[in-house]
Amino acid sequence: MSTYVVRFMKDVLGEYGRQCEVCQGTLEIDAADEDEATERAKAKFCKDQALPHWSLHADRIHVRPADFPS
């Protein structure tokens, strides 16, 4: 299994009505691949935030392998 960093991102209006990207949450997930990491992260995010669906707090999900120094 590999470790992935999963970030839940949302576009919001910032100062002066400009759109900016905000991270709604970051999780480290152990999974066999990025697809599994995404699904596990969605479930954990919903449970942690008491949400029926992750998209209520985020517009998109970014998944990348965790970089751990050896």
Secondary structure, DSSP 8 states (H G I E B T S, - for coil): -EEEEEEEEEEEE-GGG-EEEEEEEEEEEEESSHHHHHHHHHHHHHHHHT-S-GGGT-SEEEEEE-----
